[in-house]
Amino acid sequence: MLGIIPVRENMFWIGMNDHETDLFESIWPLPRGVSYNSFLVRGEKIAVIDAVKSNFIAAYTDKIRALLPPGGSVDYLIVNHMEPDHSGALKAMRGIFPDMKIVGNKKTAEFIRDFYGIADNVISVDDGSSLDLGGFKLKFFLTPMVHWPETMVTYEETQKVLFSCDAFGGFGALDNRIFDDESDLVYFENEILRYYSNIVGRYSNMVQRAIDKLKDLEIAVIAPSHGPIWRKNPAHIIALYDRWSRHETEEGVVLVYASMYGNTCRMMEAISQSLAEEKMEKVRVHDISRSHVSFVLVDIWRFRGMILGSPTYNTKLFPPMQSLVHILENEEVRNRFIGVFGSYSWSKGAVNALHEFACCGRLTLVEPVVEAKCAPTAADLEQCRLLGKNMAQMVRR
């Protein structure tokens, strides 16, 4: 049947590709869609591992039926994560397969009751417990706050497949090229980092705990619930997650600014010119009024230096810049060099707020802090060029 792809013997991808949702979680843009990866394991007992969003129930359950023996049913639905892009089909599946047991941990059972009003035939598993399907053996590991409190992963011991749900996943529809060795990994690695920085990054410490917990498993395949399935080089995506969750960065600078009438933009251009003169090859410039924060975040997560500039707006930060700073505080971004600049007319405010953020203790401030009154003077622009030069020197260390 179209859209059923073998992952290993008697293991199948039965996921769906979503080209219709514009904003993931109603926040993050999906210019090339997203996949909801679901898997069916066919032993003596049949288990489905993670479901899909409710929009795709009809096509999804057709795939499941195509893999069942005549008159057969799904014995278990494994719920690694309760967010509705994975659990949305749960209630419909229970209606179609009324004897199906739902498997999760204690917190999962609470969410199933609260989301869907289901309390019967729910099996609660503990960290390290197993489920024998006859020919396949599933082992469960709790990975709380990666990125909800009930999240866990499922490891199939005979084929050494890790079903990791949101961990190691990313944006972008798969369109029947589901494996890492047949995908555009330059594109997908960027979309995986965008997913990480937008959604998971706040919980980097918990990601580190999860990686440590799973480090002794022999893993032949990593099968996340979004993005490519890693069968050729699963160690690669683990290494990327390890680096990102340690806040390790590469040489480069993200220059994010706002400008109402062009004066703060002139300051940005002086900094940008200085970075070019310093031969800083990787520079990303974002007008925060026009660049969606999703794409700003992925660059900030990648590069060692960031420079933020804003005009004062009603004695405070310009609202889109304030929103970015709030997100960066919530994400607990660290181990970066930061420069700040801005302008004001009748009252200061923006540069003070940026300076306060820069001195939070997780970031290293690069001088000078540049503030222009109304329009930048020649001396102000020279200070901007010095900021660019000093930033280039710091990120190269």
C-alpha positions, 0 to 999 in steps of 0.5 A: 500500500502507498505510504507503508515503508519497511524500516526493518523486517516486520517493522513499518513506517506508517506515518503521515506527511503534513503539507497543510499546517502552516504553523507548528504549535501555531507558532513555528513556520512550516515552509516545507511541511512536517512528518508525523512518524508512526511505526507498526511492529508485527510480532505475535502481538502487534504494536503501533508506536506513536500515532499521528495528528487527528487530521489524518485518521482515515488514511492512517488507519487504512495503513494499519489495517493493510498490515493486519492479518484478516480479522486482526487488531492492534494489541498495543499502542505505545505512547512515547509522548502525549502532545496531540500531533502524536496522540491526536488519533488515539481516541479514534483508534480506541474506537476502531480497535476497542481491545487495544491496550494503551501503553505509557507511564504514570504521567502518560495515563494522567494525560490520556484521561485529561485529554481524551477521557480514557482510563480503561485498558491503559498500562502504566510502565516504569523506567526500564520495564519491557513488553514482549510482543513475541519475536520483538521485545520493547524496552521503555526508558523515561526521558522526562522534560524532553520535552514534556514531563511524560516523555519516554523512548522505546527501544526494540532489543532484537533489531536495536531500533530506538523509537525516540519520538520528539528527540532527534526529530525535525521539521520538514515533510519526508514524502516517501524518502524517509531515511537519512541515506536518501534525504537532503541532510543539509536541509534536514539538519538545519530543520532539526536544529530549528526544531531543537532551538524552537522547542527542545532547547529550553530543556538542554540539561534534560537532553544531556541526562537522556543521552547519558541514560541511553549511552550504553544501548546498541542502536542500529536505527533511530526512528524519531516522530518527525523528520528522517529515520537514521539507519546509516549513521544514527551516531551522527544525530546523537552527536549533533544533539549532544553538541547542541544541548551543551550549547557548543557553537561555531564561529559566526555572528548573528546580528539582530536589529529593529529600526523604525526610521532607519537610524538604528539600521545605520548603526547595524550597517556600520557593525556589519561592515566592520565584521566584513572588514574583519573577514568574518565569513558567517554573518546572519543579519535579521530585521526582527520586524520581518524575520520570524523568530523561528529562523532567528533562533536557529542562527543564534543557537548555531553561532558563537556571537550575537549582537542585538540592536533596538530603538527605544519604544515608549521607554522600553525595548521595541516590541518584537525585540522584547519578544525575542529577548523574552524567548532567549531568556526562557531558552536559557541561551548561554556560552555566547558572546553578546554585543548591544546597541540602540537609539533613543529620542526623548527617553532612554530604555532599549539599550539599558534593557539589552545591557541587563539581558547581556549581563544575566550571567550566562553570556559574555558582554563584548564592549563597547555598548553603543547608544545614539540619541536620535540619529547616530553621529560619526563618533557613534558609528565609529563605536559601532565599527569597534563593536564589530571588530571586537566581536570578530576577535572574540568569536575567533578565540 
